[in-house]
């Protein structure tokens, strides 16, 4: 009835600030984990059409579905309420998908997906299939069917499916299906509640309950987006990016995940398939500045508080004070495992759960962490004096440990090197620490910090600068370019019109930029220990826009930005990468990309406002 593996971009995102789900443009919910982003899946057809499980509501026509049905998908403006429309000669129907926000700050095992069917013209028959496959398809379940409700019992999880209106469920093995016939203005709904094993079903819902849920969630998102201070030229896409960043944040701790999914490939059929459902110190720290700049200070402060708690721990398992990434509750254990029974999206295997990059040495995270904690602005200091002492101790430690080869920002598996970006962010850590100490009058070894900060800059300017390329390079023993260095002007290491920087920008344009899309680096020139290739990296493409704008190349920056926006999917979402023919690749949607989009929009607005 539907495509087995729709394009990655053919999805909308819904969520309740503790977990989320993806719904395809054909009405198939094919990705959902519970009770958290990083929990095992309930539906994972996105990674294996046969074994992963799905929850589909599609339209039927007298001639069968397919060419007789045209679908369209959109968000209700400035909300996370997703509407999938089905247009047929006989009528127009809609499925409205949302997840009620219950306890944003309190972890709960109970999460709901509400799917409302309605007809706005003519008549329509909806086909419903609910086929859960718990624990990434590894756990069997039993079905109990009782009138208008079904219960799916797995060893660790129970799912309840309840109905409203003319929905008659029938067993299909241990799954359920139904056909729902509605005329104009007719409505029906199904509510899926997932909880711990043996959890009781909620009270049976009715039409009034559905109306209240919908109206309440609509008000919630309108109130939230109303706090946005952005009033620039790209209001709609910035609002959508902010909502996406909010949806990817675990409310109880304030920790954002890098993306909603795992295992989606950077190259179709390739092996670059990673689990991104965790909190990277780097990604989340860079989001703090963005969220604060557009008015979402509560979210920025929540993550700063979460990050401060990581400083209180005993250190990472690899002996470093901080780890590259954590689970959303701060757990540092993320062992990587291959799920060999899953075929992967369009055969892109292996499918991995967990992430061994958590144990890598990536020195840049100290810069991003201090950068985030220094973004207080006019907001109250959420970390306090005791945390300052721990931060100061971290910087004292960094003074003696910054000059080491590491694995780098891109988590390559090709061996440790003296990466320029890692040194850059060590400079940021010390620079922001010095500024914070001076601004707050707190105790610090400023003499040592300043000397080391200046030594880091001298080293980058001598060893990270290639006279041959007239550019800053990826690591000290190469002439390879790296788009991560687009961060240089953003963090204030060099002025955006510095001659060395402009020369670097020109070099990147000649080697890493293709029609305004930016590759992270050239893996043929700098082997990363993995087979295959990848698409252009959208985070870097938006950083490129920022760098162009700040360098005074405003017309070029705006054209590049407008072209990037054409690669957004039909509801304004971006995956990690863009392929050679414009397809989205990698995990979806990716927070890194959306925070860089907002950064680019802010820079462009500022520069355009200054033009005559």
Order of alpha helices (4+ residues) and beta strands (2+ residues): beta-beta-beta-beta-beta-beta-beta-beta-beta-alpha-beta-beta-beta-beta-beta-beta-alpha-alpha-beta-beta-beta-beta-beta-alpha-alpha-beta-beta-beta-alpha-alpha-alpha-alpha-beta-beta-alpha-alpha-beta-beta-beta-alpha-alpha-beta-beta-alpha
